[in-house]
Amino acid sequence: MVVVREQVLELECRDGVRLRGHVWQGDAEAGLGTVIVNPATGVAARYYHRYARFLAEAGFRVLTYDYRGIGASRPRSLRGLSYRWRDWGEQDFDAALRVVLSREGEGPVQVVGHSIGGFLPGFSPSAHRIDRMLTIGAQYAYWRDYAEPHRARLFWKWHVAMPALTAICGYFPGRRLGWLEDLPAGVANEWSFRGRRMERSYPTQERAEILSRFASFSGAILAVGVSDDEIASPRAIDRALGYYRSAGTTHVLVTPPDFGMEAIGHFGLFHDRHRDGFWTQSLRWLREGRNPWSFATLPS
């Protein structure tokens, strides 16, 4: 049995914000490199710890962390904080990536990104240093891309109720409502008011630099969508992939029956019930760069 060591880590961002994370490593060096796990919006890193331990057992060094304002990186009060999605990529993910890159000769650097976590790496000034990404339901919440049967309900929830509550409270009280974790006002409002083009959320003079960072990534991306995911529709995933215009991208759409399940949705694949299915299959991509779901590949 592989013994996995868990080490608490503090990350320092370029703007001085400090984050809490963990490094997971097995008792035998396998030379497979490091995987950074990026959470979804409003999901604490602890939700991904079982998958991180699984990857460490398979021979990877794994880094998990909480974005500013979330989980172990949450300050005492969120009221009035203006942290944005862009900060999570440009500052927080970048800090995690710089820690990994500081270890010379450690093998390839890969990212497993869930939801917004599969889109954020493009904001990092060091995005071009990533070798490969596996994204699950990765998109940036443009409301017209939600699955049509659920669009009206999700629009009301995330684009009407959320900004209203954020304006009243000074942050989004998601935990109290059972709607994920609490969110800083900047993140909540960026989600609520983001339009068709991501870069239009930011000042005109900064857009070219943002787009060039996304374009600097030239590695491979395997983007996984799930057929019953109401948030990350195929159109939403394709819209996000379009920003990685220099990458080699493959988009697969799997179904719950592919894994012997009746439902999966937006969050299910990181539950440990998928250890012998999706988790084990994902190793083929992370170890060898081979698509284990080639039967579900969508036309490019």
Buried (B, 14 or more C-beta within 10 A) or exposed (E): EEEBEBEEBEBEBEEEBEBBBBBBBBEEEBEBBBBBBBBBBBBBBBBBBEBBBBBBBBBBBBBBBBBBBBBBBBEEEBEEBEBBBBBBBBBBBBBBBBBBBEEEEBBBBBBBBBBBBBBBBBBBBBBEBBBBBBBBBBBBBBBEBBBEEBBEEBBEEBBEBBBEBBEEBBBBBBEEEEBBBBBBBBBBBBBBEBEEEBBEBBEEEEBEEBBEBBBBBBBBBBBBBBBBBBBBBBBBBBBBBEBBEEBEBBBBBBEBEBBEBEEBBBBBBBBEBBEEBBBEBBBBBBBEBEBBBEEBEEEE
